[in-house]
């Protein structure tokens, strides 16, 4: 009986040791130093290809100093989001590797055949580095590995910030207009004169109404690109509102549409209809054109002449009375 208990204890101890060996963070000579996940300098990267575990793919391309989405009509990508990805991938701030075994690659989902994200970094038309993103060991951290090394790191990043869906990389502020020089809409036309705005007759728009419109245009956020079915349907509609804006040498036409429960916007600077949240849509369409049109301000000379004419008529009338 005692021998059986001793045997069971020994077997249990072996199981504990095996489990610790498999799941305890690996150690080795390679784990003593921290290195960037990519060998390529971030400034030399021309393209980033992102593939997720569901087969979605996104391609980001650097054109001069901007990032674009070639497969999405070359629309602007979110610069801040793209640069944040490059910074964490090229940084050594993640510390030393946490594992370096083949078994750990599969366990942390950073193997070439088993991953959550595969990132290809391209320079001059060739893939120079490939990085796999896998499981998360904690809040805003993810396991990552370069395909040329065994070292697996825990980096300060969120897998969802490396989406394989192109729409997720779109610059949401692509249609924002901060300082227009001219705004034309139904029943009004406003021109900026320094820090002031006047209408076509020299009158002043209602200040709060004007401020609301300017804020709405400056903070406009798109929710993505309308799908193909919606694009075709919207193209057959008349806009709910049309605005024309002049910004420096640019003239921009904005058209707003409503289709079923969806809200959309078309800019003359881009070939697609964008989705809008109801909040942004209502902010722009909620203004009162009459308040923006303002009232005409009569000139001083015209007022003086009118007074003189009225005065003359009064005098004449008094003289004609018996």
Backbone torsions as a table, in degrees:
resi	resn	phi	psi	omega
1	UNK	NA	-46.5	178.7
2	UNK	-63.2	-37.1	180.0
3	UNK	-65.2	-37.0	179.4
4	UNK	-65.6	-42.4	178.6
5	UNK	-63.8	-42.7	179.1
6	UNK	-61.8	-39.8	179.5
7	UNK	-64.7	-41.7	178.7
8	UNK	-64.0	-40.3	178.0
9	UNK	-62.8	-41.1	-179.9
10	UNK	-64.5	-42.6	178.7
11	UNK	-63.4	-42.9	178.8
12	UNK	-61.7	-41.2	178.6
13	UNK	-63.1	-38.8	178.0
14	UNK	-65.4	-38.1	178.3
15	UNK	-65.3	-41.3	177.8
16	UNK	-62.5	-43.6	-179.8
17	UNK	-63.9	-40.0	179.9
18	UNK	-67.0	-42.0	178.8
19	UNK	-62.6	-43.6	178.9
20	UNK	-62.1	-38.2	-179.5
21	UNK	-66.5	-37.2	-176.8
22	UNK	-76.6	-37.4	-170.6
23	UNK	-109.4	-11.9	177.8
24	UNK	-73.2	140.0	178.9
25	UNK	-51.4	131.8	-177.0
26	UNK	-70.5	158.9	176.7
27	UNK	-137.9	157.3	-179.5
28	UNK	171.5	176.9	-177.4
29	UNK	-58.9	-35.1	-176.1
30	UNK	-70.0	-20.6	-174.4
31	UNK	-84.2	1.7	-175.4
32	UNK	-86.5	-8.1	-178.0
33	UNK	-133.9	156.2	179.4
34	UNK	-108.4	130.1	179.6
35	UNK	-131.3	156.3	176.6
36	UNK	-61.5	155.4	179.0
37	UNK	-74.6	-21.0	177.9
38	UNK	-123.9	147.5	178.1
39	UNK	-84.0	-26.0	-176.5
40	UNK	-75.7	139.8	175.0
41	UNK	-67.5	135.3	-175.2
42	UNK	-58.5	-33.6	-178.7
43	UNK	-68.5	-18.8	-178.6
44	UNK	-90.1	-3.6	-177.6
45	UNK	-78.9	125.7	-180.0
46	UNK	-96.9	-33.3	-177.4
47	UNK	-141.9	153.2	172.8
48	UNK	-128.8	123.2	177.0
49	UNK	-107.8	126.9	-177.2
50	UNK	-120.6	126.8	177.7
51	UNK	-125.6	132.0	178.6
52	UNK	-101.0	179.2	-174.9
53	UNK	-78.3	3.0	176.6
54	UNK	-109.7	7.4	177.4
55	UNK	89.6	2.5	176.5
56	UNK	-76.1	144.4	-179.5
57	UNK	-134.3	142.0	177.1
58	UNK	-131.4	141.7	176.2
59	UNK	-125.1	124.5	175.3
60	UNK	-108.1	134.0	-177.3
61	UNK	-127.9	132.5	177.6
62	UNK	-86.5	125.1	176.2
63	UNK	-123.1	110.2	-171.7
64	UNK	56.8	-113.4	-178.0
65	UNK	-109.5	16.4	-177.7
66	UNK	-123.3	154.5	175.6
67	UNK	-105.5	130.4	-178.1
68	UNK	-122.1	166.6	177.4
69	UNK	-112.4	93.4	-174.6
70	UNK	-58.8	-35.7	-178.3
71	UNK	-82.7	-0.6	179.7
72	UNK	-124.5	53.2	177.2
73	UNK	57.3	29.4	179.3
74	UNK	57.6	33.4	176.2
75	UNK	-69.5	154.0	-179.2
76	UNK	-66.8	136.1	175.0
77	UNK	-88.1	162.7	177.7
78	UNK	-69.9	106.0	-175.4
79	UNK	-63.0	-44.3	-177.6
80	UNK	-62.8	-42.9	-179.3
81	UNK	-66.4	-41.2	179.8
82	UNK	-66.3	-44.7	-179.8
83	UNK	-66.8	-33.1	177.5
84	UNK	-64.0	-39.5	176.6
85	UNK	-63.1	-47.2	-179.6
86	UNK	-62.9	-38.5	-178.1
87	UNK	-64.1	-46.2	-177.1
88	UNK	-71.2	-31.9	-179.8
89	UNK	-72.0	-33.7	-176.6
90	UNK	-94.9	2.2	-177.3
91	UNK	-92.1	158.4	173.8
92	UNK	-106.5	8.9	-175.8
93	UNK	-69.7	-8.8	-179.4
94	UNK	-75.1	-9.8	177.8
95	UNK	84.7	-164.1	-176.4
96	UNK	-77.0	158.0	178.1
97	UNK	-61.3	154.8	179.2
98	UNK	-103.3	-13.0	-179.7
99	UNK	-163.2	162.2	178.4
100	UNK	-152.7	22.3	-178.2
101	UNK	-105.1	160.3	178.2
102	UNK	-64.4	-38.4	178.9
103	UNK	-62.4	-36.7	-179.3
104	UNK	-68.2	-31.3	178.7
105	UNK	-58.4	-44.9	-179.4
106	UNK	-72.7	-40.0	-178.5
107	UNK	-63.4	-39.4	-179.1
108	UNK	-94.4	4.0	177.1
109	UNK	57.4	50.0	175.4
110	UNK	-126.6	26.4	176.0
111	UNK	-86.5	159.6	-178.7
112	UNK	-64.7	-19.4	-178.9
113	UNK	-111.7	-0.8	-175.4
114	UNK	-150.2	98.0	-175.4
115	UNK	-151.1	166.5	172.1
116	UNK	-95.6	-36.5	175.7
117	UNK	-139.9	141.7	170.5
118	UNK	-120.7	122.4	-178.0
119	UNK	-111.9	120.2	175.3
120	UNK	-105.1	127.3	-179.7
121	UNK	-107.0	121.0	-170.1
122	UNK	-111.1	137.6	173.5
123	UNK	-137.1	126.3	-179.7
124	UNK	54.6	41.0	173.4
125	UNK	84.5	0.0	-178.5
126	UNK	-124.5	143.6	175.9
127	UNK	-74.0	118.1	-177.2
128	UNK	-99.5	-29.7	-179.7
129	UNK	-145.4	145.5	173.7
130	UNK	-128.6	129.0	-178.7
131	UNK	-123.7	136.7	177.1
132	UNK	-106.6	134.4	173.6
133	UNK	-109.9	137.1	-174.8
134	UNK	-127.6	-127.9	-175.1
135	UNK	-75.7	165.8	179.7
136	UNK	-106.6	123.5	177.2
137	UNK	-85.5	-6.8	-178.1
138	UNK	179.9	-176.6	-177.5
139	UNK	-60.9	126.9	-179.6
140	UNK	49.7	43.1	172.3
141	UNK	-137.5	149.2	-178.8
142	UNK	-146.5	146.3	175.4
143	UNK	-76.5	139.9	-176.7
144	UNK	-144.0	148.8	179.7
145	UNK	-150.8	137.4	169.9
146	UNK	-80.6	138.2	-173.1
147	UNK	-67.5	-10.3	-179.5
148	UNK	-94.1	-4.1	-177.4
149	UNK	-128.8	165.5	176.1
150	UNK	-90.0	-20.5	-173.3
151	UNK	-65.2	132.4	177.3
152	UNK	-115.3	127.5	-177.1
153	UNK	-110.3	159.1	168.7
154	UNK	-108.8	108.7	-173.0
155	UNK	-108.6	152.8	-179.5
156	UNK	-78.7	83.3	-175.5
157	UNK	-155.0	161.1	177.9
158	UNK	-116.4	127.6	-178.4
159	UNK	-56.7	-34.9	-178.4
160	UNK	-64.8	-19.3	177.9
161	UNK	-82.0	0.3	174.3
162	UNK	-121.3	59.0	-175.7
163	UNK	-68.4	146.6	174.6
164	UNK	-90.2	2.7	-179.6
165	UNK	-99.7	123.2	-173.5
166	UNK	-59.5	-39.7	-177.9
167	UNK	-57.8	-28.5	-179.1
168	UNK	-71.3	-16.5	-179.1
169	UNK	-97.7	-3.0	-177.6
170	UNK	-65.4	138.7	174.5
171	UNK	-68.9	110.6	-176.1
172	UNK	-67.7	-19.4	179.8
173	UNK	-99.2	23.8	-173.8
174	UNK	-61.2	-27.0	-177.1
175	UNK	-104.0	7.6	-178.5
176	UNK	-67.4	139.0	178.8
177	UNK	-128.1	111.7	-173.2
178	UNK	-84.4	-47.8	-172.5
179	UNK	-131.5	75.3	176.9
180	UNK	-70.8	154.2	176.6
181	UNK	-100.7	-22.1	-179.3
182	UNK	-147.0	137.0	175.4
183	UNK	-130.3	121.2	177.5
184	UNK	-120.2	135.5	178.9
185	UNK	-149.0	-171.9	-178.6
186	UNK	-64.9	109.6	175.9
187	UNK	87.7	5.3	179.4
188	UNK	-154.1	156.3	172.8
189	UNK	-146.7	121.6	-175.9
190	UNK	-117.7	136.5	-179.7
191	UNK	-120.7	133.4	177.8
192	UNK	-84.5	128.2	178.2
193	UNK	-122.1	91.2	-174.3
194	UNK	69.7	-117.0	178.7
195	UNK	-99.6	4.2	-177.4
196	UNK	-115.3	161.4	177.1
197	UNK	-124.8	139.4	176.8
198	UNK	-133.4	156.6	176.5
199	UNK	-89.8	-177.9	-174.4
200	UNK	-65.5	-16.8	179.1
201	UNK	-101.0	7.3	-178.8
202	UNK	85.6	3.1	179.1
203	UNK	-82.1	171.3	-177.4
204	UNK	-107.9	131.6	175.3
205	UNK	-72.3	159.3	176.2
206	UNK	-64.5	126.1	-168.2
207	UNK	-60.3	-46.6	-176.8
208	UNK	-67.5	-36.9	179.0
209	UNK	-66.7	-42.7	177.7
210	UNK	-63.2	-44.0	179.8
211	UNK	-61.4	-38.5	179.4
212	UNK	-63.8	-41.4	179.3
213	UNK	-67.4	-44.7	-179.3
214	UNK	-62.6	-41.2	178.2
215	UNK	-65.8	-39.6	179.7
216	UNK	-63.5	-41.0	179.2
217	UNK	-70.1	-36.8	-177.1
218	UNK	-74.1	-24.3	-176.3
219	UNK	-111.9	13.3	-177.1
220	UNK	-57.7	128.9	-179.4
221	UNK	-124.4	123.4	175.3
222	UNK	-85.7	152.8	-179.5
223	UNK	-100.6	8.7	-178.9
224	UNK	126.9	-171.3	-179.0
225	UNK	-100.1	136.8	178.4
226	UNK	-63.2	146.1	179.9
227	UNK	-71.2	171.5	-172.4
228	UNK	-61.5	-40.4	179.5
229	UNK	-63.1	-43.9	179.1
230	UNK	-65.9	-38.7	179.0
231	UNK	-56.8	-45.0	-178.4
232	UNK	-67.5	-41.2	-178.1
233	UNK	-68.5	-42.3	-177.8
234	UNK	-65.8	-34.7	-177.7
235	UNK	-61.2	-20.4	-179.4
236	UNK	-93.0	-2.2	-176.4
237	UNK	-96.1	157.4	169.5
238	UNK	-88.5	140.6	-178.4
239	UNK	-67.3	147.2	174.9
240	UNK	-71.6	-33.3	178.7
241	UNK	-149.4	140.8	176.0
242	UNK	-127.5	129.5	177.6
243	UNK	-123.6	145.4	172.9
244	UNK	-120.1	127.8	-178.0
245	UNK	-125.3	142.9	174.0
246	UNK	-113.7	127.0	179.1
247	UNK	-128.5	101.2	-175.3
248	UNK	62.9	-120.3	178.8
249	UNK	-92.7	-1.9	-178.2
250	UNK	-93.3	137.3	171.1
251	UNK	-115.9	122.9	-172.8
252	UNK	-120.9	126.9	175.1
253	UNK	-103.1	127.4	177.3
254	UNK	-115.4	128.5	178.2
255	UNK	-123.8	133.6	-177.0
256	UNK	-110.5	138.5	-175.5
257	UNK	-132.9	153.2	173.8
258	UNK	-127.1	127.7	179.5
259	UNK	-136.7	113.4	-175.7
260	UNK	55.0	-122.3	179.7
261	UNK	-93.9	1.0	-175.9
262	UNK	-95.7	152.7	176.9
263	UNK	-123.5	138.5	-171.7
264	UNK	-141.4	162.3	178.7
265	UNK	-142.5	143.7	176.0
266	UNK	-123.5	129.1	175.2
267	UNK	-109.5	140.7	179.3
268	UNK	-65.6	-11.5	-179.3
269	UNK	-87.5	-9.7	-177.9
270	UNK	-137.0	150.7	-172.0
271	UNK	-90.2	14.0	-174.8
272	UNK	-131.1	158.5	172.0
273	UNK	-87.6	132.4	178.0
274	UNK	-100.9	148.9	173.4
275	UNK	-80.6	144.5	177.5
276	UNK	-126.6	144.2	171.1
277	UNK	-72.0	150.4	-180.0
278	UNK	-57.6	-33.4	-179.8
279	UNK	-61.2	-49.8	-179.3
280	UNK	-67.3	-39.3	178.9
281	UNK	-60.8	-48.0	-177.3
282	UNK	-69.5	-30.7	178.6
283	UNK	-62.0	-41.7	-178.4
284	UNK	-76.3	-42.3	-176.3
285	UNK	-81.4	-4.7	-175.4
286	UNK	-85.6	1.6	-176.7
287	UNK	-81.0	163.4	178.3
288	UNK	-104.0	110.9	-178.4
289	UNK	-56.7	-33.3	-178.6
290	UNK	-65.0	-37.6	179.0
291	UNK	-71.2	-32.7	177.4
292	UNK	-73.4	-35.2	-179.9
293	UNK	-64.7	-30.7	178.3
294	UNK	68.6	-166.1	179.6
295	UNK	-124.4	150.1	179.4
296	UNK	-68.8	141.8	177.8
297	UNK	-105.5	109.8	-177.6
298	UNK	-64.5	144.2	179.5
299	UNK	-72.0	159.2	-178.2
300	UNK	-64.9	-40.3	-178.7
301	UNK	-63.8	-42.6	-179.0
302	UNK	-63.8	-39.7	179.0
303	UNK	-64.9	-40.0	-179.1
304	UNK	-65.1	-44.9	-179.9
305	UNK	-62.3	-39.1	-179.8
306	UNK	-64.9	-42.4	178.3
307	UNK	-61.1	-40.9	-178.9
308	UNK	-64.9	-41.5	-179.8
309	UNK	-63.9	-43.3	178.6
310	UNK	-62.3	-40.0	179.8
311	UNK	-64.4	-42.4	179.6
312	UNK	-62.7	-41.4	180.0
313	UNK	-64.6	-36.5	179.7
314	UNK	-65.3	-42.6	-179.3
315	UNK	-63.3	-44.2	-177.8
316	UNK	-62.5	-40.5	-178.9
317	UNK	-63.9	-39.5	-178.1
318	UNK	-69.0	-31.6	-179.7
319	UNK	-72.7	-30.5	-175.5
320	UNK	-79.6	-18.3	-178.7
321	UNK	-73.2	143.7	179.0
322	UNK	-68.0	NA	NA
